[in-house]
Amino acid sequence: MGIWLGPNGIEVEALVVNDRPCLRVTRLVGGRRTLVADCADVQEVSRYVDLSQLVLADTEERERFSHVTA
């Protein structure tokens, strides 16, 4: 699925949890990725990050952060 990066270490990942679509919002803090929220829709994500500041992560960025888990 897709991964978007935002300011201040924010990452939004589209995934499926319990057979339902989910947008997982995490933040990189002190070298560790911490869960902010699991959101049902984009409107809910907008509570945690300005959507206009999100950029789609390319393959290189995904590989760089693949060792960091929520």
PDB file of N, CA, C and O in Angstrom:
ATOM      1  N   MET A   1       0.845  -1.170   0.000  1.00  0.00           N
ATOM      2  CA  MET A   1       0.000   0.000   0.000  1.00  0.00           C
ATOM      3  C   MET A   1       0.898   1.242   0.000  1.00  0.00           C
ATOM      4  O   MET A   1       2.113   1.122  -0.154  1.00  0.00           O
ATOM      5  N   GLY A   2       0.319   2.422   0.169  1.00  0.00           N
ATOM      6  CA  GLY A   2       1.071   3.653   0.089  1.00  0.00           C
ATOM      7  C   GLY A   2       1.594   4.142   1.422  1.00  0.00           C
ATOM      8  O   GLY A   2       1.035   3.853   2.480  1.00  0.00           O
ATOM      9  N   ILE A   3       2.688   4.894   1.343  1.00  0.00           N
ATOM     10  CA  ILE A   3       3.268   5.538   2.527  1.00  0.00           C
ATOM     11  C   ILE A   3       3.512   6.998   2.179  1.00  0.00           C
ATOM     12  O   ILE A   3       4.091   7.313   1.139  1.00  0.00           O
ATOM     13  N   TRP A   4       3.063   7.885   3.061  1.00  0.00           N
ATOM     14  CA  TRP A   4       3.271   9.314   2.883  1.00  0.00           C
ATOM     15  C   TRP A   4       4.066   9.838   4.062  1.00  0.00           C
ATOM     16  O   TRP A   4       3.863   9.412   5.199  1.00  0.00           O
ATOM     17  N   LEU A   5       4.973  10.766   3.787  1.00  0.00           N
ATOM     18  CA  LEU A   5       5.809  11.376   4.824  1.00  0.00           C
ATOM     19  C   LEU A   5       5.370  12.806   5.046  1.00  0.00           C
ATOM     20  O   LEU A   5       4.983  13.502   4.107  1.00  0.00           O
ATOM     21  N   GLY A   6       5.431  13.241   6.296  1.00  0.00           N
ATOM     22  CA  GLY A   6       5.062  14.603   6.653  1.00  0.00           C
ATOM     23  C   GLY A   6       6.119  15.233   7.532  1.00  0.00           C
ATOM     24  O   GLY A   6       7.162  14.633   7.791  1.00  0.00           O
ATOM     25  N   PRO A   7       5.851  16.432   7.988  1.00  0.00           N
ATOM     26  CA  PRO A   7       6.807  17.143   8.833  1.00  0.00           C
ATOM     27  C   PRO A   7       6.934  16.498  10.213  1.00  0.00           C
ATOM     28  O   PRO A   7       6.055  15.763  10.663  1.00  0.00           O
ATOM     29  N   ASN A   8       8.046  16.796  10.863  1.00  0.00           N
ATOM     30  CA  ASN A   8       8.279  16.348  12.240  1.00  0.00           C
ATOM     31  C   ASN A   8       8.227  14.834  12.410  1.00  0.00           C
ATOM     32  O   ASN A   8       7.758  14.339  13.435  1.00  0.00           O
ATOM     33  N   GLY A   9       8.711  14.093  11.401  1.00  0.00           N
ATOM     34  CA  GLY A   9       8.789  12.639  11.517  1.00  0.00           C
ATOM     35  C   GLY A   9       7.484  11.894  11.338  1.00  0.00           C
ATOM     36  O   GLY A   9       7.406  10.705  11.646  1.00  0.00           O
ATOM     37  N   ILE A  10       6.458  12.570  10.847  1.00  0.00           N
ATOM     38  CA  ILE A  10       5.158  11.917  10.645  1.00  0.00           C
ATOM     39  C   ILE A  10       5.216  11.002   9.435  1.00  0.00           C
ATOM     40  O   ILE A  10       5.795  11.349   8.406  1.00  0.00           O
ATOM     41  N   GLU A  11       4.611   9.831   9.570  1.00  0.00           N
ATOM     42  CA  GLU A  11       4.455   8.909   8.465  1.00  0.00           C
ATOM     43  C   GLU A  11       3.021   8.394   8.480  1.00  0.00           C
ATOM     44  O   GLU A  11       2.500   8.032   9.535  1.00  0.00           O
ATOM     45  N   VAL A  12       2.385   8.360   7.315  1.00  0.00           N
ATOM     46  CA  VAL A  12       1.030   7.829   7.186  1.00  0.00           C
ATOM     47  C   VAL A  12       1.105   6.646   6.235  1.00  0.00           C
ATOM     48  O   VAL A  12       1.583   6.775   5.108  1.00  0.00           O
ATOM     49  N   GLU A  13       0.634   5.499   6.689  1.00  0.00           N
ATOM     50  CA  GLU A  13       0.701   4.286   5.890  1.00  0.00           C
ATOM     51  C   GLU A  13      -0.701   3.725   5.691  1.00  0.00           C
ATOM     52  O   GLU A  13      -1.448   3.546   6.653  1.00  0.00           O
ATOM     53  N   ALA A  14      -1.052   3.450   4.445  1.00  0.00           N
ATOM     54  CA  ALA A  14      -2.330   2.815   4.135  1.00  0.00           C
ATOM     55  C   ALA A  14      -2.138   1.308   4.250  1.00  0.00           C
ATOM     56  O   ALA A  14      -1.269   0.739   3.590  1.00  0.00           O
ATOM     57  N   LEU A  15      -2.945   0.663   5.084  1.00  0.00           N
ATOM     58  CA  LEU A  15      -2.844  -0.772   5.264  1.00  0.00           C
ATOM     59  C   LEU A  15      -4.197  -1.355   5.621  1.00  0.00           C
ATOM     60  O   LEU A  15      -5.186  -0.627   5.721  1.00  0.00           O
ATOM     61  N   VAL A  16      -4.245  -2.657   5.814  1.00  0.00           N
ATOM     62  CA  VAL A  16      -5.476  -3.340   6.188  1.00  0.00           C
ATOM     63  C   VAL A  16      -5.265  -3.962   7.557  1.00  0.00           C
ATOM     64  O   VAL A  16      -4.302  -4.697   7.778  1.00  0.00           O
ATOM     65  N   VAL A  17      -6.187  -3.658   8.485  1.00  0.00           N
ATOM     66  CA  VAL A  17      -6.141  -4.204   9.840  1.00  0.00           C
ATOM     67  C   VAL A  17      -7.486  -4.873  10.104  1.00  0.00           C
ATOM     68  O   VAL A  17      -8.532  -4.233   9.993  1.00  0.00           O
ATOM     69  N   ASN A  18      -7.460  -6.157  10.452  1.00  0.00           N
ATOM     70  CA  ASN A  18      -8.696  -6.910  10.702  1.00  0.00           C
ATOM     71  C   ASN A  18      -9.662  -6.800   9.528  1.00  0.00           C
ATOM     72  O   ASN A  18     -10.855  -6.565   9.718  1.00  0.00           O
ATOM     73  N   ASP A  19      -9.145  -6.971   8.320  1.00  0.00           N
ATOM     74  CA  ASP A  19      -9.922  -6.929   7.079  1.00  0.00           C
ATOM     75  C   ASP A  19     -10.578  -5.581   6.799  1.00  0.00           C
ATOM     76  O   ASP A  19     -11.534  -5.509   6.026  1.00  0.00           O
ATOM     77  N   ARG A  20     -10.078  -4.513   7.417  1.00  0.00           N
ATOM     78  CA  ARG A  20     -10.606  -3.170   7.169  1.00  0.00           C
ATOM     79  C   ARG A  20      -9.471  -2.242   6.766  1.00  0.00           C
ATOM     80  O   ARG A  20      -8.367  -2.332   7.304  1.00  0.00           O
ATOM     81  N   PRO A  21      -9.745  -1.342   5.808  1.00  0.00           N
ATOM     82  CA  PRO A  21      -8.708  -0.368   5.447  1.00  0.00           C
ATOM     83  C   PRO A  21      -8.415   0.567   6.618  1.00  0.00           C
ATOM     84  O   PRO A  21      -9.312   0.943   7.371  1.00  0.00           O
ATOM     85  N   CYS A  22      -7.154   0.929   6.752  1.00  0.00           N
ATOM     86  CA  CYS A  22      -6.731   1.753   7.880  1.00  0.00           C
ATOM     87  C   CYS A  22      -5.614   2.680   7.408  1.00  0.00           C
ATOM     88  O   CYS A  22      -4.797   2.302   6.569  1.00  0.00           O
ATOM     89  N   LEU A  23      -5.586   3.873   7.944  1.00  0.00           N
ATOM     90  CA  LEU A  23      -4.485   4.803   7.718  1.00  0.00           C
ATOM     91  C   LEU A  23      -3.759   4.949   9.052  1.00  0.00           C
ATOM     92  O   LEU A  23      -4.267   5.582   9.977  1.00  0.00           O
ATOM     93  N   ARG A  24      -2.579   4.366   9.146  1.00  0.00           N
ATOM     94  CA  ARG A  24      -1.805   4.379  10.393  1.00  0.00           C
ATOM     95  C   ARG A  24      -0.895   5.594  10.407  1.00  0.00           C
ATOM     96  O   ARG A  24      -0.074   5.779   9.509  1.00  0.00           O
ATOM     97  N   VAL A  25      -1.046   6.417  11.432  1.00  0.00           N
ATOM     98  CA  VAL A  25      -0.221   7.611  11.605  1.00  0.00           C
ATOM     99  C   VAL A  25       0.805   7.309  12.692  1.00  0.00           C
ATOM    100  O   VAL A  25       0.449   6.950  13.815  1.00  0.00           O
ATOM    101  N   THR A  26       2.092   7.459  12.344  1.00  0.00           N
ATOM    102  CA  THR A  26       3.170   7.265  13.309  1.00  0.00           C
ATOM    103  C   THR A  26       4.093   8.475  13.275  1.00  0.00           C
ATOM    104  O   THR A  26       4.050   9.280  12.344  1.00  0.00           O
ATOM    105  N   ARG A  27       4.929   8.592  14.304  1.00  0.00           N
ATOM    106  CA  ARG A  27       5.889   9.691  14.380  1.00  0.00           C
ATOM    107  C   ARG A  27       7.226   9.126  14.834  1.00  0.00           C
ATOM    108  O   ARG A  27       7.290   8.287  15.733  1.00  0.00           O
ATOM    109  N   LEU A  28       8.292   9.599  14.196  1.00  0.00           N
ATOM    110  CA  LEU A  28       9.644   9.203  14.567  1.00  0.00           C
ATOM    111  C   LEU A  28      10.089  10.081  15.734  1.00  0.00           C
ATOM    112  O   LEU A  28      10.200  11.300  15.606  1.00  0.00           O
ATOM    113  N   VAL A  29      10.343   9.435  16.878  1.00  0.00           N
ATOM    114  CA  VAL A  29      10.761  10.154  18.085  1.00  0.00           C
ATOM    115  C   VAL A  29      11.989   9.461  18.647  1.00  0.00           C
ATOM    116  O   VAL A  29      11.938   8.288  19.018  1.00  0.00           O
ATOM    117  N   GLY A  30      13.087  10.189  18.707  1.00  0.00           N
ATOM    118  CA  GLY A  30      14.311   9.623  19.272  1.00  0.00           C
ATOM    119  C   GLY A  30      14.785   8.373  18.548  1.00  0.00           C
ATOM    120  O   GLY A  30      15.313   7.457  19.178  1.00  0.00           O
ATOM    121  N   GLY A  31      14.606   8.325  17.235  1.00  0.00           N
ATOM    122  CA  GLY A  31      15.048   7.180  16.464  1.00  0.00           C
ATOM    123  C   GLY A  31      14.093   6.003  16.466  1.00  0.00           C
ATOM    124  O   GLY A  31      14.381   4.973  15.856  1.00  0.00           O
ATOM    125  N   ARG A  32      12.963   6.138  17.140  1.00  0.00           N
ATOM    126  CA  ARG A  32      11.973   5.057  17.188  1.00  0.00           C
ATOM    127  C   ARG A  32      10.647   5.558  16.664  1.00  0.00           C
ATOM    128  O   ARG A  32      10.262   6.701  16.910  1.00  0.00           O
ATOM    129  N   ARG A  33       9.956   4.705  15.943  1.00  0.00           N
ATOM    130  CA  ARG A  33       8.654   5.061  15.398  1.00  0.00           C
ATOM    131  C   ARG A  33       7.578   4.714  16.425  1.00  0.00           C
ATOM    132  O   ARG A  33       7.506   3.578  16.893  1.00  0.00           O
ATOM    133  N   THR A  34       6.744   5.693  16.774  1.00  0.00           N
ATOM    134  CA  THR A  34       5.684   5.477  17.753  1.00  0.00           C
ATOM    135  C   THR A  34       4.318   5.696  17.108  1.00  0.00           C
ATOM    136  O   THR A  34       4.154   6.567  16.254  1.00  0.00           O
ATOM    137  N   LEU A  35       3.358   4.906  17.523  1.00  0.00           N
ATOM    138  CA  LEU A  35       2.010   4.992  16.989  1.00  0.00           C
ATOM    139  C   LEU A  35       1.325   6.250  17.504  1.00  0.00           C
ATOM    140  O   LEU A  35       1.316   6.520  18.705  1.00  0.00           O
ATOM    141  N   VAL A  36       0.752   7.018  16.577  1.00  0.00           N
ATOM    142  CA  VAL A  36      -0.050   8.193  16.930  1.00  0.00           C
ATOM    143  C   VAL A  36      -1.524   7.809  16.905  1.00  0.00           C
ATOM    144  O   VAL A  36      -2.255   8.063  17.862  1.00  0.00           O
ATOM    145  N   ALA A  37      -1.963   7.183  15.784  1.00  0.00           N
ATOM    146  CA  ALA A  37      -3.366   6.782  15.660  1.00  0.00           C
ATOM    147  C   ALA A  37      -3.553   5.851  14.482  1.00  0.00           C
ATOM    148  O   ALA A  37      -2.791   5.888  13.516  1.00  0.00           O
ATOM    149  N   ASP A  38      -4.574   5.015  14.569  1.00  0.00           N
ATOM    150  CA  ASP A  38      -5.078   4.254  13.432  1.00  0.00           C
ATOM    151  C   ASP A  38      -6.373   4.935  13.030  1.00  0.00           C
ATOM    152  O   ASP A  38      -7.320   4.992  13.814  1.00  0.00           O
ATOM    153  N   CYS A  39      -6.416   5.448  11.817  1.00  0.00           N
ATOM    154  CA  CYS A  39      -7.543   6.268  11.370  1.00  0.00           C
ATOM    155  C   CYS A  39      -8.374   5.516  10.331  1.00  0.00           C
ATOM    156  O   CYS A  39      -7.848   4.751   9.522  1.00  0.00           O
ATOM    157  N   ALA A  40      -9.684   5.754  10.375  1.00  0.00           N
ATOM    158  CA  ALA A  40     -10.605   5.111   9.444  1.00  0.00           C
ATOM    159  C   ALA A  40     -10.663   5.836   8.105  1.00  0.00           C
ATOM    160  O   ALA A  40     -10.988   5.228   7.085  1.00  0.00           O
ATOM    161  N   ASP A  41     -10.348   7.140   8.101  1.00  0.00           N
ATOM    162  CA  ASP A  41     -10.436   7.907   6.860  1.00  0.00           C
ATOM    163  C   ASP A  41      -9.478   9.096   6.885  1.00  0.00           C
ATOM    164  O   ASP A  41      -8.841   9.387   7.897  1.00  0.00           O
ATOM    165  N   VAL A  42      -9.399   9.765   5.751  1.00  0.00           N
ATOM    166  CA  VAL A  42      -8.473  10.884   5.587  1.00  0.00           C
ATOM    167  C   VAL A  42      -8.840  12.051   6.511  1.00  0.00           C
ATOM    168  O   VAL A  42      -7.956  12.731   7.031  1.00  0.00           O
ATOM    169  N   GLN A  43     -10.112  12.277   6.710  1.00  0.00           N
ATOM    170  CA  GLN A  43     -10.543  13.363   7.602  1.00  0.00           C
ATOM    171  C   GLN A  43      -9.991  13.157   9.011  1.00  0.00           C
ATOM    172  O   GLN A  43      -9.587  14.113   9.673  1.00  0.00           O
ATOM    173  N   GLU A  44      -9.978  11.924   9.455  1.00  0.00           N
ATOM    174  CA  GLU A  44      -9.415  11.627  10.775  1.00  0.00           C
ATOM    175  C   GLU A  44      -7.904  11.864  10.798  1.00  0.00           C
ATOM    176  O   GLU A  44      -7.371  12.348  11.797  1.00  0.00           O
ATOM    177  N   VAL A  45      -7.213  11.527   9.710  1.00  0.00           N
ATOM    178  CA  VAL A  45      -5.767  11.764   9.620  1.00  0.00           C
ATOM    179  C   VAL A  45      -5.481  13.259   9.749  1.00  0.00           C
ATOM    180  O   VAL A  45      -4.478  13.651  10.346  1.00  0.00           O
ATOM    181  N   SER A  46      -6.352  14.087   9.195  1.00  0.00           N
ATOM    182  CA  SER A  46      -6.134  15.544   9.213  1.00  0.00           C
ATOM    183  C   SER A  46      -6.134  16.120  10.626  1.00  0.00           C
ATOM    184  O   SER A  46      -5.718  17.262  10.818  1.00  0.00           O
ATOM    185  N   ARG A  47      -6.584  15.368  11.604  1.00  0.00           N
ATOM    186  CA  ARG A  47      -6.503  15.819  13.007  1.00  0.00           C
ATOM    187  C   ARG A  47      -5.055  15.803  13.514  1.00  0.00           C
ATOM    188  O   ARG A  47      -4.711  16.506  14.464  1.00  0.00           O
ATOM    189  N   TYR A  48      -4.218  14.991  12.862  1.00  0.00           N
ATOM    190  CA  TYR A  48      -2.853  14.791  13.327  1.00  0.00           C
ATOM    191  C   TYR A  48      -1.787  15.434  12.450  1.00  0.00           C
ATOM    192  O   TYR A  48      -0.667  15.668  12.903  1.00  0.00           O
ATOM    193  N   VAL A  49      -2.131  15.719  11.196  1.00  0.00           N
ATOM    194  CA  VAL A  49      -1.145  16.288  10.269  1.00  0.00           C
ATOM    195  C   VAL A  49      -1.869  17.105   9.206  1.00  0.00           C
ATOM    196  O   VAL A  49      -2.982  16.771   8.801  1.00  0.00           O
ATOM    197  N   ASP A  50      -1.232  18.166   8.764  1.00  0.00           N
ATOM    198  CA  ASP A  50      -1.752  18.973   7.663  1.00  0.00           C
ATOM    199  C   ASP A  50      -1.581  18.154   6.383  1.00  0.00           C
ATOM    200  O   ASP A  50      -0.457  17.897   5.953  1.00  0.00           O
ATOM    201  N   LEU A  51      -2.685  17.751   5.785  1.00  0.00           N
ATOM    202  CA  LEU A  51      -2.636  16.869   4.616  1.00  0.00           C
ATOM    203  C   LEU A  51      -1.857  17.468   3.458  1.00  0.00           C
ATOM    204  O   LEU A  51      -1.262  16.734   2.668  1.00  0.00           O
ATOM    205  N   SER A  52      -1.851  18.782   3.346  1.00  0.00           N
ATOM    206  CA  SER A  52      -1.142  19.428   2.237  1.00  0.00           C
ATOM    207  C   SER A  52       0.375  19.280   2.354  1.00  0.00           C
ATOM    208  O   SER A  52       1.096  19.528   1.387  1.00  0.00           O
ATOM    209  N   GLN A  53       0.861  18.880   3.523  1.00  0.00           N
ATOM    210  CA  GLN A  53       2.302  18.713   3.722  1.00  0.00           C
ATOM    211  C   GLN A  53       2.777  17.275   3.518  1.00  0.00           C
ATOM    212  O   GLN A  53       3.975  17.006   3.604  1.00  0.00           O
ATOM    213  N   LEU A  54       1.864  16.357   3.251  1.00  0.00           N
ATOM    214  CA  LEU A  54       2.251  14.965   3.030  1.00  0.00           C
ATOM    215  C   LEU A  54       2.780  14.771   1.619  1.00  0.00           C
ATOM    216  O   LEU A  54       2.227  15.304   0.657  1.00  0.00           O
ATOM    217  N   VAL A  55       3.857  14.004   1.504  1.00  0.00           N
ATOM    218  CA  VAL A  55       4.418  13.647   0.195  1.00  0.00           C
ATOM    219  C   VAL A  55       4.546  12.132   0.123  1.00  0.00           C
ATOM    220  O   VAL A  55       4.871  11.479   1.115  1.00  0.00           O
ATOM    221  N   LEU A  56       4.288  11.580  -1.055  1.00  0.00           N
ATOM    222  CA  LEU A  56       4.388  10.143  -1.246  1.00  0.00           C
ATOM    223  C   LEU A  56       5.847   9.711  -1.119  1.00  0.00           C
ATOM    224  O   LEU A  56       6.732  10.281  -1.757  1.00  0.00           O
ATOM    225  N   ALA A  57       6.086   8.703  -0.293  1.00  0.00           N
ATOM    226  CA  ALA A  57       7.450   8.198  -0.101  1.00  0.00           C
ATOM    227  C   ALA A  57       7.840   7.345  -1.303  1.00  0.00           C
ATOM    228  O   ALA A  57       7.060   6.513  -1.764  1.00  0.00           O
ATOM    229  N   ASP A  58       9.048   7.559  -1.803  1.00  0.00           N
ATOM    230  CA  ASP A  58       9.529   6.722  -2.899  1.00  0.00           C
ATOM    231  C   ASP A  58      10.180   5.465  -2.326  1.00  0.00           C
ATOM    232  O   ASP A  58      10.317   5.335  -1.109  1.00  0.00           O
ATOM    233  N   THR A  59      10.575   4.557  -3.183  1.00  0.00           N
ATOM    234  CA  THR A  59      11.135   3.271  -2.772  1.00  0.00           C
ATOM    235  C   THR A  59      12.362   3.434  -1.892  1.00  0.00           C
ATOM    236  O   THR A  59      12.517   2.705  -0.913  1.00  0.00           O
ATOM    237  N   GLU A  60      13.235   4.376  -2.220  1.00  0.00           N
ATOM    238  CA  GLU A  60      14.463   4.595  -1.439  1.00  0.00           C
ATOM    239  C   GLU A  60      14.131   5.015  -0.006  1.00  0.00           C
ATOM    240  O   GLU A  60      14.754   4.531   0.939  1.00  0.00           O
ATOM    241  N   GLU A  61      13.161   5.904   0.161  1.00  0.00           N
ATOM    242  CA  GLU A  61      12.782   6.346   1.497  1.00  0.00           C
ATOM    243  C   GLU A  61      12.157   5.210   2.293  1.00  0.00           C
ATOM    244  O   GLU A  61      12.401   5.093   3.493  1.00  0.00           O
ATOM    245  N   ARG A  62      11.353   4.371   1.643  1.00  0.00           N
ATOM    246  CA  ARG A  62      10.745   3.230   2.329  1.00  0.00           C
ATOM    247  C   ARG A  62      11.818   2.272   2.837  1.00  0.00           C
ATOM    248  O   ARG A  62      11.734   1.786   3.966  1.00  0.00           O
ATOM    249  N   GLU A  63      12.828   1.998   2.007  1.00  0.00           N
ATOM    250  CA  GLU A  63      13.904   1.104   2.408  1.00  0.00           C
ATOM    251  C   GLU A  63      14.711   1.684   3.563  1.00  0.00           C
ATOM    252  O   GLU A  63      15.145   0.956   4.456  1.00  0.00           O
ATOM    253  N   ARG A  64      14.909   3.000   3.541  1.00  0.00           N
ATOM    254  CA  ARG A  64      15.675   3.667   4.588  1.00  0.00           C
ATOM    255  C   ARG A  64      15.002   3.516   5.950  1.00  0.00           C
ATOM    256  O   ARG A  64      15.689   3.404   6.965  1.00  0.00           O
ATOM    257  N   PHE A  65      13.657   3.510   5.986  1.00  0.00           N
ATOM    258  CA  PHE A  65      12.938   3.433   7.247  1.00  0.00           C
ATOM    259  C   PHE A  65      12.359   2.042   7.524  1.00  0.00           C
ATOM    260  O   PHE A  65      11.624   1.869   8.497  1.00  0.00           O
ATOM    261  N   SER A  66      12.674   1.054   6.692  1.00  0.00           N
ATOM    262  CA  SER A  66      12.070  -0.275   6.849  1.00  0.00           C
ATOM    263  C   SER A  66      12.463  -0.955   8.166  1.00  0.00           C
ATOM    264  O   SER A  66      11.743  -1.831   8.645  1.00  0.00           O
ATOM    265  N   HIS A  67      13.583  -0.563   8.746  1.00  0.00           N
ATOM    266  CA  HIS A  67      14.023  -1.173  10.011  1.00  0.00           C
ATOM    267  C   HIS A  67      13.292  -0.581  11.208  1.00  0.00           C
ATOM    268  O   HIS A  67      13.372  -1.127  12.308  1.00  0.00           O
ATOM    269  N   VAL A  68      12.587   0.517  11.015  1.00  0.00           N
ATOM    270  CA  VAL A  68      11.873   1.189  12.109  1.00  0.00           C
ATOM    271  C   VAL A  68      10.422   0.760  12.055  1.00  0.00           C
ATOM    272  O   VAL A  68       9.766   0.925  11.027  1.00  0.00           O
ATOM    273  N   THR A  69       9.912   0.213  13.147  1.00  0.00           N
ATOM    274  CA  THR A  69       8.532  -0.270  13.163  1.00  0.00           C
ATOM    275  C   THR A  69       7.731   0.463  14.219  1.00  0.00           C
ATOM    276  O   THR A  69       8.283   1.011  15.173  1.00  0.00           O
ATOM    277  N   ALA A  70       6.431   0.464  14.035  1.00  0.00           N
ATOM    278  CA  ALA A  70       5.531   1.120  15.002  1.00  0.00           C
ATOM    279  C   ALA A  70       5.282   0.206  16.176  1.00  0.00           C
ATOM    280  O   ALA A  70       4.553   0.571  17.099  1.00  0.00           O
TER     281      ALA A  70
END
